[in-house]
Amino acid sequence: MSTYAKLNYEQAHAFVEKNKKIGFYWNGWDMVKWTPGPNGFMQKNGEFRNGTWGFSVKIPVTEDGTWRVLEKYV
């Protein structure tokens, strides 16, 4: 079972800035985790980024204004 950490606005921005090297970035209000993978071009969540195919997972802002991020990343 996965556990999540809730990040407020300031925490979320600090988190993304700190974790850019492992594939986190912003797309509007969505936090995105991108992981390289050669089969990304065949997947609906596939994304071509920095010259490489991979998979992206969007983490939307919740109704209470926080982002739920897997504990293993925090």
Buried (B, 14 or more C-beta within 10 A) or exposed (E): EEEBBBBEEEBBBEBBEEBEEEBBBEEEEBBBBBEEBEEBEEEEEBBEBEEEBBBBEEBEBEEEEBBBBEEEBB
